[in-house]
Amino acid sequence: MLVLLPPSEGKAAAGHGPSLKPEELSLPGLAAAREAVLDELVELCRADEEKARAVLGLSVGLRGEVAKNAELRTAGTRPAGELYTGVLYDALDLASLDADARRRANTSLLVFSGLWGAVRIDDRVPPYRCAMGVKLPGLGALGAHWRTPMETVLPEAAGDGLVLDLRSSAYTTAWKPKGEVAARTASVRVLHSQTVDGVEKRSVVSHFNKATKGRLVRDLLRAGACPEDPARLTEALRDLGYAVETGAPARAGRPWSLDVVVTEVH
């Protein structure tokens, strides 16, 4: 099983380990594309703070993020699983997983990133600010920049197993599964069910959507679940106590859609 995660804007303030070693990052097929983004981002942030803030969509109060980007090659690093601190990662709570679940996390989780393309949670990277929606002056839109190398690298990473796609829409621009891989890919939507005047009403949740996805991945890792396809994923999640409704694709070769229905949001 390969689980695709979005990053989070919330990140640890500083790294505590050795400086970046790009050649040691997972998915070496993305190395050239990473170097291109890293080179331009560092140069931009060193040369012109105001322009860098505009390109990255940062307020004046976040000018410190530009300074961090300027020092990416020499800054201290953290494992990606420690770097991201947003709602999904708080709920996933990697640090409290037992050894077996953590090993499964290291091999099955991929975090998408505007700067790195995608990394595994034990890859060491420095704190940075560069969303997938950024358009760099030289390389252009990062989603488009990553698309070509991802077309080869991601199917290889997926192998012949299930792909659980939990990315936000901005990060799906970098890679969309196709054909045989798409047929064993499932995305998840979280719906809040409420009964009003005896009638069930459902709404899509946002903040709590991330928390539910984090808990869902955590539960799969702890259970040692390794479903081979979306149908078995549905069974595994129901066994873990989730209310899941499966939407089979309208056409062959398209991803599946799973609705996880919750009655409480927290």
Protein Blocks (a to p, Z undefined) as FASTA:
>chain_A
ZZdddddfbdcfbdcbdcddfklpghkllmmmmmmmmmmmmmmmmmommlmmmmnopafk
lmmmmmmmmmmmmmccddfklmpmcfklmmnommlpcfklmmmmmmmpccddfklopacf
kbccddddddfkbccfklopfklmmmmmmmmmmmmmnmmadcddfbdfklmmmoccehjl
mmmcccddddddddeehiacddddfklmmmmmmmmmmmmmmnopacfbfklmmmmmmmno
pacdddddfbghiacddddddfbdZZ
